[in-house]
Every structure is written in structure tokens, then in C-alpha cells.
Amino acid sequence: MGITDLLCRALQSKSIDILNAMDLVATTKELLQSLRDDGFDVLWHYVISVCEKNGIIVPDMSARYMDEFRYVRQSDDISVEHHYHYDVFNYAIDFQLEELQYRFNDHAVELLRLSSSLEPKNNFGLFDKEQICTIFNSNFYPADFSQQDMYHLQLQLDHYKIDVVI
């Protein structure tokens, strides 16, 4: 799929830019949702034009859909268009969206965004003490760090910033 191509290439890159990859995850989800909501008609008109150019008979999409596997017990009266729109097109896109949501849920994306402040690129140019503290202070690791641990972490990060980053 063309929509997921940029995301796939970014995730397979040897030097992954975490922030860019997370932005691509978000935009890919939005584009897939937009395709699901509005893309079937565009695709169908394209299919019709290809069929007409090549002398292929365009099927009657308003005809009753007959499932060859459930033919005997099929009691629902759905059209061919309904079948291809909802049972095939939307199903395929829903599968992609579910996979993206499973792999990149909001919690994981936020953790990756916050951890990008530890990126060593450009001499730790994205270093952000507040973001690092948010990782340990928020609901990512709530029971693992006491107030005293957080205080010491902030002091260590101050030293780190002077020693390594600057």
C-alpha cells in the first residue's frame, strides 16, 4: 500500500529518527482512516475506468451478493457493492489499523517520544531533562521511583547535561 510505504521505509532504516517515525505512525493511521471513510468510491471509479479501457465487463454492483461458501444458508440480502465495500475493502483497512494500534498504541508512542530526548544525535541536541523525568514520574513507572529517587535523578541529569551534552 502506498500509504504505509513511508512508515515502512522509516522503520527499516538503519538510523531511525524516532520522532519522525512516530509522526509517520500518526499520519499513516489518519490516512488509512480517511481511505476507509472516503476511498472506496474513488477506487471503484478507477476500477470502472480500467475495465472500460480494456474492454472488461463491469459487474453489476447492485446485484445480490451470493457467497459460494454460505449459499445454502445465506439469509442476508446484501449487494455485491456492500460485500466488496464492507467485507473486503473496509476489512483490509481495519486489519492494517488494528495492527498499527497494536504495535504503536498511545502509551508506547508517548514513551518513544519522551525517550527521544536521550537521542545521541547532534551531541544530544534533543536532551530534555523534563521529558526524561516525565518518563519516570508519570504512569510509565509509577511504583518504581520514590520522590527521593526522582530528586537524585534530576541532580544526575543536571550533571549529565554539563558533562556530556554541553
N, C-alpha and C positions, 0 to 999 in steps of 0.2 A: 504494500500500500504506500502510495506517495506521501500520505500524511505522517506516517510513522518513520519515514526514511531518515530525516534529520536526527530524530531521537536515537534511532538505532546506530547511526554513524557516531554520534556524540558519545554514546555509552561504550562503543567498541574502540574508541580512540585510546591510544597509549597514554596520552596526557589529558585525562578527563578534567574539564573545568566544571566543578561541582555545581556552582551557581547557574551556569549556562545549562547544564543537564537538567537541573530541577525546573528551570524556566521552561525548557523544552517539554518536560513531562506535563506541566500545567497547560501549555498551549496545545500540546497533542491531545490531551483529554478534551479541551474545548473544541478543537477542530473535529474530532471524532463525534462529539455530541452534536455539533452543527450538521455534520454529514448525516447522522442518524435522523435528525429532525427534518432536514430540508433536501437531502441528497438523492433520495430515490427517484423523484420526478426528473431531475437532471440526468441521472444515469439512464432512466427509461427512455428519455428523448434521444440520448446518444445511441442507445441500442437500436431504436427505430431508424435513426439516420444511417447507421451501419448496415442494417438489414436492407433498407431501400437502395443504398448504393451498390450492394452486392446481389440484389435480386433474391433475397431471402424472404420468405413469407413471415410476416409479423403475426405472432399468435394473438388470439382474441383474449385480452386480459380480463374482460368482464365475464368470461365463461366460468362455469362452476369448476372448481378445482377437484380433481379426483385423485386421491392418494392411492397409488397402486399397492401399497402395503396394508392400508386400512380400508380398502374398497368395500368389503362386505359390511363392516360395522361402522362406516363413516356416516354419521348422522348430521354433522355440521355442514352448513351450506355456505362455503366461502368461495370467493372468486380466485382466479389464477393470480390476479394482481395482489390481492390480500396475502396469498401464500408467499409470493416472492418478496413482497414488501416487508411483511412482519416475520414470517417464519424463516426466511433466508437472509435478506438484507439486514434487517434490524438485529437478528440473532447474531450474525457475524460481527457486527459493530459492538453489540453488547458484550460479546466474548472478549474483544480487544479492550474495552473499557474496564471490564472486571479484572482482567489480567494486569492492566496498569494500576488499578486501585489496589490490588493485592500486593503487587511488587513495590508500589510507591504510595502507601497510604499517607494521610496527612501527618501523622506522628513521625514517620520515617523521613519524610521530606523536610519537616521542620528541623529534625535532628541533623540532617545533612547540611541544611542551610546554616545552622548555628556552628557546626563543626568546620565550615568553610573558613572561619576566622583563624584556623590553625594551618591553612594552606601555606606551604613554604615558598610559593611563587613570589617573585619580586621582593625578596628579602622580607617575607611575612607581611607584605603590604596590606593584607586584609585583616591583620591581627586586631581583635576587638575583645578586650578584657570582659566587657559587659556581656557579650554573646557567649563567651566561654563560661562565665558564671551562670548564665541562664540555663545552660545545659545541665549543670549540676544542681541548680537551685529550683528548677521547675519540676514538672511531673515526669521528667525522664528518669531521674534517680532520686526520688524524694526521701527515701528511708536510708540512703547510703551516706549522706553527708550531714553532719551536725552544723550548728551555727559556727562553732569554733573551727571546724574543717573549712567552712566557707571563708571565714576570716583569713585563715592561713593560705588558702588558695589565692585569694585576692592579693595578698602580700607576695606570694611566689610569682604570680603573673606580673606584678609591678617589677620585680627583679628581672624576670624573663624579658620583659619588654625593653628594659635598659640594656641588658646583657646581650641579647640575640637580635632583637628587631631593629634597634637603632644603630 
